[in-house]
Amino acid sequence: MASVISTLRKALQQLERERARIDRQIGAIRSVLDQSGTARPRAARAKPNRSEPKRRPMSAAARRAVGQRMKAYWEKRKAAAAKGKA
């Protein structure tokens, strides 16, 4: 048990050193961006509102046809599954 705890402590120390190194790199990149004036606040980086392509409405007859096709599809699948189990 002591060796497991020792291993975990070493792993934790290594990860903390790596996190500190990454934090330094992030800070350096941010400072370069701040100096160049290209850094933008998070809200400014959000994607602009783009209108999504509009979908054409489906007629009642088309919905009925799709429903009938799906019922036939599922009946066929259930029959195949029942046949496979038997």
SEGU-312993 format. One record per atom (N, C-alpha, C, O, CB): x, y, z; atom name; residue in three letters. Coordinates in steps of 0.1 Angstrom, whole numbers, plus 5000, padded with zeros to 4 digits. Glycine has a CB too. Example, Ala and Ser with C-alpha at 12.3 -4.5 7.8 and 13.67 -1.06 7.14 Angstrom:
     x     y     z  at   aa
  5132  4943  5078   N  ALA
  5123  4955  5078  CA  ALA
  5132  4967  5078   C  ALA
  5142  4967  5085   O  ALA
  5113  4955  5090  CB  ALA
  5128  4978  5071   N  SER
  5137  4989  5071  CA  SER
  5129  5000  5079   C  SER
  5134  5011  5080   O  SER
  5141  4994  5057  CB  SER
END
This chain:
     x     y     z  at   aa
  5008  4988  5000   N  MET
  5000  5000  5000  CA  MET
  5009  5013  5000   C  MET
  5005  5023  4994   O  MET
  4991  5000  5012  CB  MET
  5020  5012  5007   N  ALA
  5029  5024  5008  CA  ALA
  5035  5027  4994   C  ALA
  5037  5038  4991   O  ALA
  5040  5021  5018  CB  ALA
  5038  5016  4987   N  SER
  5044  5019  4974  CA  SER
  5034  5025  4964   C  SER
  5038  5033  4955   O  SER
  5049  5006  4968  CB  SER
  5021  5021  4965   N  VAL
  5011  5027  4957  CA  VAL
  5010  5042  4960   C  VAL
  5009  5050  4951   O  VAL
  4997  5020  4959  CB  VAL
  5010  5045  4973   N  ILE
  5008  5059  4977  CA  ILE
  5021  5067  4972   C  ILE
  5019  5079  4968   O  ILE
  5007  5061  4992  CB  ILE
  5032  5061  4973   N  SER
  5045  5068  4969  CA  SER
  5044  5070  4954   C  SER
  5048  5081  4949   O  SER
  5057  5059  4973  CB  SER
  5039  5061  4946   N  THR
  5038  5062  4932  CA  THR
  5028  5073  4928   C  THR
  5031  5081  4919   O  THR
  5034  5049  4925  CB  THR
  5017  5073  4935   N  LEU
  5007  5084  4933  CA  LEU
  5012  5098  4936   C  LEU
  5010  5107  4929   O  LEU
  4994  5081  4941  CB  LEU
  5020  5099  4947   N  ARG
  5026  5112  4950  CA  ARG
  5036  5116  4939   C  ARG
  5036  5128  4936   O  ARG
  5033  5111  4964  CB  ARG
  5044  5107  4935   N  LYS
  5053  5111  4924  CA  LYS
  5046  5115  4911   C  LYS
  5050  5125  4905   O  LYS
  5063  5099  4921  CB  LYS
  5035  5108  4908   N  ALA
  5028  5111  4896  CA  ALA
  5021  5125  4898   C  ALA
  5021  5133  4888   O  ALA
  5017  5100  4894  CB  ALA
  5016  5128  4910   N  LEU
  5010  5141  4912  CA  LEU
  5020  5152  4911   C  LEU
  5017  5162  4905   O  LEU
  5004  5141  4926  CB  LEU
  5032  5150  4916   N  GLN
  5042  5160  4915  CA  GLN
  5046  5163  4901   C  GLN
  5048  5174  4897   O  GLN
  5055  5156  4923  CB  GLN
  5047  5152  4893   N  GLN
  5050  5154  4879  CA  GLN
  5039  5161  4872   C  GLN
  5042  5170  4863   O  GLN
  5053  5140  4873  CB  GLN
  5027  5158  4874   N  LEU
  5016  5165  4868  CA  LEU
  5015  5179  4872   C  LEU
  5012  5188  4863   O  LEU
  5003  5158  4871  CB  LEU
  5018  5182  4884   N  GLU
  5018  5196  4889  CA  GLU
  5029  5204  4882   C  GLU
  5027  5216  4878   O  GLU
  5019  5197  4904  CB  GLU
  5041  5198  4880   N  ARG
  5052  5205  4873  CA  ARG
  5048  5207  4858   C  ARG
  5050  5218  4853   O  ARG
  5065  5197  4874  CB  ARG
  5041  5197  4853   N  GLU
  5037  5199  4839  CA  GLU
  5026  5210  4837   C  GLU
  5026  5218  4828   O  GLU
  5031  5186  4833  CB  GLU
  5017  5210  4847   N  ARG
  5007  5221  4847  CA  ARG
  5013  5235  4848   C  ARG
  5009  5244  4841   O  ARG
  4997  5218  4858  CB  ARG
  5023  5236  4857   N  ALA
  5030  5249  4858  CA  ALA
  5037  5253  4845   C  ALA
  5036  5265  4841   O  ALA
  5040  5248  4870  CB  ALA
  5043  5243  4838   N  ARG
  5049  5246  4826  CA  ARG
  5039  5250  4815   C  ARG
  5041  5260  4808   O  ARG
  5057  5234  4821  CB  ARG
  5028  5244  4815   N  ILE
  5017  5247  4805  CA  ILE
  5012  5261  4809   C  ILE
  5009  5269  4799   O  ILE
  5006  5237  4805  CB  ILE
  5010  5264  4821   N  ASP
  5005  5277  4825  CA  ASP
  5014  5288  4821   C  ASP
  5010  5299  4817   O  ASP
  5002  5278  4841  CB  ASP
  5027  5286  4822   N  ARG
  5037  5295  4818  CA  ARG
  5036  5298  4803   C  ARG
  5037  5309  4798   O  ARG
  5052  5291  4822  CB  ARG
  5035  5287  4795   N  GLN
  5033  5288  4781  CA  GLN
  5021  5296  4777   C  GLN
  5021  5304  4768   O  GLN
  5033  5274  4774  CB  GLN
  5010  5293  4784   N  ILE
  4997  5300  4781  CA  ILE
  4999  5315  4784   C  ILE
  4994  5323  4776   O  ILE
  4986  5294  4789  CB  ILE
  5005  5318  4795   N  GLY
  5008  5332  4799  CA  GLY
  5016  5339  4788   C  GLY
  5014  5351  4785   O  GLY
  5015  5333  4812  CB  GLY
  5026  5332  4783   N  ALA
  5035  5338  4773  CA  ALA
  5027  5341  4760   C  ALA
  5029  5351  4754   O  ALA
  5047  5329  4770  CB  ALA
  5019  5331  4756   N  ILE
  5011  5333  4744  CA  ILE
  5001  5345  4746   C  ILE
  4999  5353  4737   O  ILE
  5003  5320  4740  CB  ILE
  4995  5345  4758   N  ARG
  4985  5356  4760  CA  ARG
  4992  5370  4760   C  ARG
  4986  5379  4755   O  ARG
  4978  5354  4774  CB  ARG
  5004  5370  4765   N  SER
  5011  5383  4766  CA  SER
  5014  5388  4751   C  SER
  5013  5400  4748   O  SER
  5023  5383  4774  CB  SER
  5018  5378  4743   N  VAL
  5021  5382  4729  CA  VAL
  5008  5387  4722   C  VAL
  5008  5397  4715   O  VAL
  5027  5370  4721  CB  VAL
  4997  5380  4724   N  LEU
  4984  5384  4718  CA  LEU
  4980  5397  4724   C  LEU
  4975  5406  4716   O  LEU
  4974  5373  4721  CB  LEU
  4982  5400  4736   N  ASP
  4978  5413  4742  CA  ASP
  4986  5424  4736   C  ASP
  4981  5435  4733   O  ASP
  4979  5413  4757  CB  ASP
  4999  5422  4734   N  GLN
  5007  5432  4728  CA  GLN
  5004  5435  4713   C  GLN
  5005  5446  4709   O  GLN
  5022  5428  4729  CB  GLN
  4999  5424  4706   N  SER
  4996  5426  4692  CA  SER
  4982  5432  4690   C  SER
  4979  5436  4679   O  SER
  4998  5413  4685  CB  SER
  4975  5432  4701   N  GLY
  4961  5438  4700  CA  GLY
  4951  5428  4693   C  GLY
  4940  5433  4690   O  GLY
  4962  5450  4692  CB  GLY
  4955  5416  4691   N  THR
  4945  5407  4685  CA  THR
  4937  5398  4695   C  THR
  4928  5391  4691   O  THR
  4953  5398  4675  CB  THR
  4941  5399  4707   N  ALA
  4934  5392  4717  CA  ALA
  4920  5398  4719   C  ALA
  4919  5410  4720   O  ALA
  4941  5391  4731  CB  ALA
  4910  5389  4719   N  ARG
  4896  5394  4720  CA  ARG
  4890  5388  4732   C  ARG
  4893  5376  4736   O  ARG
  4888  5392  4708  CB  ARG
  4880  5395  4739   N  PRO
  4873  5388  4750  CA  PRO
  4865  5376  4745   C  PRO
  4862  5375  4733   O  PRO
  4864  5398  4757  CB  PRO
  4862  5368  4754   N  ARG
  4855  5355  4750  CA  ARG
  4842  5358  4743   C  ARG
  4838  5351  4733   O  ARG
  4852  5347  4763  CB  ARG
  4834  5368  4747   N  ALA
  4822  5371  4741  CA  ALA
  4824  5375  4726   C  ALA
  4815  5373  4718   O  ALA
  4814  5383  4748  CB  ALA
  4835  5382  4723   N  ALA
  4837  5387  4709  CA  ALA
  4841  5375  4700   C  ALA
  4840  5376  4688   O  ALA
  4848  5397  4709  CB  ALA
  4846  5364  4706   N  ARG
  4850  5353  4698  CA  ARG
  4838  5343  4695   C  ARG
  4840  5334  4687   O  ARG
  4860  5345  4706  CB  ARG
  4827  5346  4701   N  ALA
  4815  5337  4698  CA  ALA
  4812  5338  4683   C  ALA
  4814  5348  4677   O  ALA
  4803  5341  4707  CB  ALA
  4806  5327  4678   N  LYS
  4803  5327  4664  CA  LYS
  4791  5336  4662   C  LYS
  4782  5337  4670   O  LYS
  4799  5312  4660  CB  LYS
  4791  5343  4650   N  PRO
  4780  5352  4647  CA  PRO
  4767  5343  4645   C  PRO
  4768  5332  4641   O  PRO
  4783  5361  4635  CB  PRO
  4756  5350  4647   N  ASN
  4743  5343  4645  CA  ASN
  4742  5341  4630   C  ASN
  4740  5351  4622   O  ASN
  4732  5351  4651  CB  ASN
  4742  5329  4625   N  ARG
  4739  5326  4611  CA  ARG
  4726  5319  4610   C  ARG
  4722  5310  4618   O  ARG
  4751  5316  4606  CB  ARG
  4718  5324  4601   N  SER
  4705  5318  4599  CA  SER
  4707  5304  4593   C  SER
  4714  5302  4584   O  SER
  4696  5326  4590  CB  SER
  4701  5294  4599   N  GLU
  4701  5280  4594  CA  GLU
  4693  5279  4582   C  GLU
  4683  5286  4581   O  GLU
  4697  5270  4605  CB  GLU
  4696  5270  4573   N  PRO
  4688  5268  4562  CA  PRO
  4674  5264  4566   C  PRO
  4672  5255  4575   O  PRO
  4694  5258  4552  CB  PRO
  4664  5270  4560   N  LYS
  4650  5267  4564  CA  LYS
  4646  5254  4558   C  LYS
  4649  5251  4546   O  LYS
  4641  5278  4560  CB  LYS
  4639  5246  4566   N  ARG
  4634  5233  4561  CA  ARG
  4620  5235  4555   C  ARG
  4612  5242  4561   O  ARG
  4634  5222  4572  CB  ARG
  4617  5228  4545   N  ARG
  4604  5229  4539  CA  ARG
  4595  5220  4548   C  ARG
  4598  5209  4552   O  ARG
  4604  5224  4524  CB  ARG
  4583  5225  4550   N  PRO
  4574  5217  4558  CA  PRO
  4569  5205  4551   C  PRO
  4568  5205  4538   O  PRO
  4561  5226  4562  CB  PRO
  4566  5194  4558   N  MET
  4562  5182  4552  CA  MET
  4546  5182  4552   C  MET
  4540  5185  4562   O  MET
  4568  5170  4560  CB  MET
  4541  5178  4541   N  SER
  4526  5177  4541  CA  SER
  4521  5165  4549   C  SER
  4529  5156  4552   O  SER
  4521  5176  4526  CB  SER
  4508  5166  4552   N  ALA
  4502  5155  4559  CA  ALA
  4503  5142  4552   C  ALA
  4506  5131  4557   O  ALA
  4487  5158  4562  CB  ALA
  4502  5142  4538   N  ALA
  4503  5130  4530  CA  ALA
  4517  5124  4531   C  ALA
  4519  5112  4532   O  ALA
  4498  5133  4516  CB  ALA
  4527  5133  4530   N  ALA
  4541  5129  4531  CA  ALA
  4544  5123  4544   C  ALA
  4551  5112  4545   O  ALA
  4550  5141  4528  CB  ALA
  4539  5129  4555   N  ARG
  4541  5123  4568  CA  ARG
  4534  5109  4570   C  ARG
  4540  5100  4575   O  ARG
  4535  5132  4579  CB  ARG
  4522  5108  4564   N  ARG
  4515  5095  4564  CA  ARG
  4524  5084  4557   C  ARG
  4525  5073  4561   O  ARG
  4501  5096  4558  CB  ARG
  4529  5088  4545   N  ALA
  4537  5079  4537  CA  ALA
  4549  5075  4545   C  ALA
  4553  5063  4544   O  ALA
  4541  5085  4524  CB  ALA
  4556  5084  4551   N  VAL
  4568  5081  4559  CA  VAL
  4564  5071  4570   C  VAL
  4571  5062  4573   O  VAL
  4575  5094  4564  CB  VAL
  4553  5074  4577   N  GLY
  4549  5066  4588  CA  GLY
  4546  5052  4583   C  GLY
  4550  5042  4590   O  GLY
  4536  5072  4594  CB  GLY
  4540  5050  4572   N  GLN
  4537  5037  4567  CA  GLN
  4550  5029  4563   C  GLN
  4551  5017  4566   O  GLN
  4528  5038  4555  CB  GLN
  4559  5036  4557   N  ARG
  4572  5030  4554  CA  ARG
  4579  5026  4567   C  ARG
  4585  5015  4567   O  ARG
  4581  5040  4546  CB  ARG
  4579  5034  4577   N  MET
  4586  5031  4589  CA  MET
  4579  5019  4596   C  MET
  4586  5010  4602   O  MET
  4586  5043  4599  CB  MET
  4566  5018  4596   N  LYS
  4559  5007  4602  CA  LYS
  4563  4994  4595   C  LYS
  4565  4984  4602   O  LYS
  4544  5009  4601  CB  LYS
  4563  4994  4582   N  ALA
  4567  4982  4574  CA  ALA
  4582  4979  4577   C  ALA
  4585  4967  4579   O  ALA
  4565  4985  4559  CB  ALA
  4590  4989  4579   N  TYR
  4604  4986  4582  CA  TYR
  4606  4979  4595   C  TYR
  4613  4969  4596   O  TYR
  4612  4999  4582  CB  TYR
  4599  4984  4605   N  TRP
  4600  4979  4619  CA  TRP
  4593  4965  4620   C  TRP
  4598  4956  4627   O  TRP
  4594  4988  4629  CB  TRP
  4582  4963  4612   N  GLU
  4576  4950  4612  CA  GLU
  4586  4939  4606   C  GLU
  4587  4928  4611   O  GLU
  4563  4950  4604  CB  GLU
  4593  4943  4596   N  LYS
  4602  4934  4589  CA  LYS
  4614  4931  4599   C  LYS
  4619  4920  4600   O  LYS
  4608  4941  4576  CB  LYS
  4619  4941  4606   N  ARG
  4630  4939  4615  CA  ARG
  4626  4930  4627   C  ARG
  4633  4921  4631   O  ARG
  4635  4953  4621  CB  ARG
  4614  4932  4632   N  LYS
  4609  4924  4643  CA  LYS
  4607  4910  4638   C  LYS
  4611  4900  4646   O  LYS
  4596  4929  4649  CB  LYS
  4602  4908  4627   N  ALA
  4601  4894  4621  CA  ALA
  4614  4887  4620   C  ALA
  4616  4876  4623   O  ALA
  4593  4895  4608  CB  ALA
  4624  4895  4615   N  ALA
  4637  4889  4613  CA  ALA
  4643  4886  4626   C  ALA
  4650  4875  4628   O  ALA
  4646  4899  4605  CB  ALA
  4641  4894  4636   N  ALA
  4647  4891  4650  CA  ALA
  4640  4879  4656   C  ALA
  4647  4871  4662   O  ALA
  4645  4904  4659  CB  ALA
  4627  4878  4654   N  ALA
  4620  4867  4660  CA  ALA
  4624  4854  4653   C  ALA
  4625  4843  4659   O  ALA
  4604  4869  4658  CB  ALA
  4627  4855  4640   N  LYS
  4631  4843  4632  CA  LYS
  4645  4839  4636   C  LYS
  4648  4827  4637   O  LYS
  4631  4846  4617  CB  LYS
  4653  4849  4639   N  GLY
  4667  4846  4644  CA  GLY
  4667  4839  4657   C  GLY
  4676  4831  4660   O  GLY
  4675  4858  4644  CB  GLY
  4658  4843  4666   N  LYS
  4658  4837  4680  CA  LYS
  4652  4823  4680   C  LYS
  4656  4814  4688   O  LYS
  4650  4846  4689  CB  LYS
  4643  4820  4670   N  ALA
  4636  4807  4670  CA  ALA
  4645  4796  4664   C  ALA
  4641  4785  4663   O  ALA
  4624  4808  4662  CB  ALA
END
